[in-house]
Amino acid sequence: MAENNSNQSGSKNKDPKKKSGFPLWIYGVILLALLAIPIFTTTNEQENRIDYSTFLGYVNEGYVEKVLIIDGEKIEGRFKTEAVEKGLVDYVEQEGPTWSFRDQPEDARYEFKTTMLKGDEIRSLLDDYDVVYDAKVSEDWFGGVFFWLIPLFLIILLWIFIFKRMNPGSQMFNIGKNKAALYDQQSENKLTFNDVAGHDEAKEEVEEVVEFLKNPDKFTKLGGAIPKGVLLVGPPGTGKTLMAKATAGEANVPFFSLSGSDFVEMFVGVGAARVRDLFKEAKEKAPCIIFIDEIDAIGRSRGKNQSMGSNDERENTLNQLLSEMDGFNTDKGVIIMAASNRPDVLDSALLRPGRFDRQILIDKPDLKGRMQILNVHTKKLKVSEHVDLEVLASQTPGFAGAEMANLCNEAALLAARRGKEKIEMVDFQDAVERVVAGLEKKNKIISPHEREIIAYHESGHAIVGWFLEHTDPVLKVSIIPRGFAALGYTLQTPLEDRFLMTREELNDKICALLGGRVAEEIIFGKISTGAQNDLERITKMAFAMVAQYGMSEELGNISYHDADSTDGGYGLTKKYSNDTTWVIDKAVKRIIDENYERTKQLLSEKEEQLTQMAQTLLDKEVLTNQDLEKMLGKPPYQVQHFSDNGSSLSQKNGAGKTEELNESEIENPGDENTSHS
């Protein structure tokens, strides 16, 4: 399935330039204002202030005329005119009255303020010197409360700032609000079915959903009801999310998109609250589509793989989702779509009729689908007229839509790096190798002896694959290191789409994988660790023949494969005895040993050609299908032939008949490659 990289799946309903909440600088201005108030207040209080001991001296000298005692601790007073005229008093002029004893505005220059000692009684002293005094209790309660609230306000402000930093974009008291992104149906960049390629059958299935959203009366007048939920299942990268967005764009309705992990939070009850909020908002905007990607994050089977003390928050979220799906009718115009690449782990209650009652398979595309995907992705690329997309599609078996998009992008980058004006076929073929086998590591230092071992190893794979009847055609052999651990590789590509395999075909594949190890033993008389990956694959294949497919003489038609096992594949729920395990091991070893002897006999007969191919590989590093044909001759059973520009593909059977292949559907080449690591 293809996706247009330049177009996003609709524009969000909200303006991206518009930010919710107050900007951060407003909080800073408020903080500075609060800090400035006590500073200015303190400055005013410092004017005309004298020490308490100085005040007592002025009283004894007879320079004090009036005094006001405030709250028993603060004193405000006025000097006599004689004290000011003699220059004994320092003062600062003020404007306007500040206390009740002042008679004239110009009396402000005689004022003073001081703070008495706690518990000191000065009334008798004032009476002795005929000083007029009065006392009052302050009613300025606002100042005390104000200064008490400042620290509290600063703490709250700091907490809000830290909370927003820890959860960007979240708002306080909105933790139960759903995180679904709403895509507007009026967007110019909305996706339609024209942007989806490679899955015509899946598009036909969802067209019924689109037709219902466009014209619901067509179904409701006959009493019919559209399925409440549509579950898209398939491998990663096949375009499940793209199909859902194209459905919303085709129906021209609002589209709520979110992931299953968006419901999961560290707070209890948040997931269920978000489910309720999502369905409430969807009903308000009906008709619409709710799309939950990776629904297995909350939809896993309940009661399985539960450790002691584990949190059941995910189960609560699933229960709320099941309840909401039962609580509304499809005639309201709300369609639920979900996607998962693990439908086997979903809860059975979620898949029952009335909830997700329709499952649509979005599988990896076949040859025709890959050609359609390539047509979509090459529209905006400058591709040479000599590029044959049919041949390229045949060389990319098992590629999903995302991998096809990556292939086209890699080819464009390679062509640009080589200074070309257009992308040529060789760029696409190199991109295929880069995607399948990894990046080339030409500068990797390998000793001459190890390089010789790798050459014979890969030559052994190629010769066995060339001469056996049921192996896939060999396209390329290379001893250039690629990827993380591959020191060389043999690229084999099947010519047809295979769904069933016989015992003979599996045995030939095992022989092809053993070719590298056998070649090392014949030429050097000893073996290396380079066949580790090959041995893992043949052991797994032989075990499946015995324990799953019933292809062994020891056990016969018995399969011990348990598709419903809940132990996570660790073999803890084994359904056979220890004696049967011994029989299985013995049968697996017998199959591998027999095929090892077949491979050894074949390579012993072709030892001269094995040596010639290995020496050529040491010189050229890469051998193509044409090089192998010149060196080994025509394969006795099948041959894949490419012209210089890679534009023709043909197959030859054992009788020598050659026919053109119009439908070349191939499985994943990654499963057919043999590498020396």
Secondary structure, 3 states (H helix, E strand, C coil): CCCCCCCCCCCECCCCCCCCCCCHHHHHHHHHHHHHHHHHHHHHHHCCECCHHHHHHHHHHCCEEEEEEECCCEEEEEECHHHHHCCCCCCCCCCCCCCCCCCCHHHHHHEEEEECCCCCCCHHHHHHCCCEEEEECCCCHHHHHHHHHHHHHHHHHHHHHHHHHHCCCCCCCCCCCCCCEEECCCCCCCCCHHHCCCCHHHHHHHHHHHHHHHCCHHHHCCCCCCCCEEEEECCCCCCHHHHHHHHHHHHCCCEEEEEHHHHCCCCCCHHHHHHHHHHHHHHHCCCEEEEEECHHHCCECCCCCCCCCCCCHHHHHHHHHHHHHHCCCHHHCEEEEEEECCHHHECHHHHCCCCCCEEEECCCCCHHHHHHHHHHHCCCCCECCCCCHHHHHHCCCCCCHHHHHHHHHHHHHHHHHCCCCCECHHHHHHHHHHHHHCCECCCCCCCHHHHHHHHHHHHHHHHHHHHCCCCCCEEEEECCCECCCECEEEEECCCCCCCCCCHHHHHHHHHHHHHHHHHHHHHHCCCCHHHHHHHHHHHHHHHHHHHCCCCCCCCCCCCCCCCCCCCCCCCCCCCCCHHHHHHHHHHHHHHHHHHHHHHHHHHHHCHHHHHHHHHHHHHHCEEEHHHHHHHHCCCCCCCCCCCCCCCCCEEECCCCCEEECCCCCCCCHHHCCEEEC
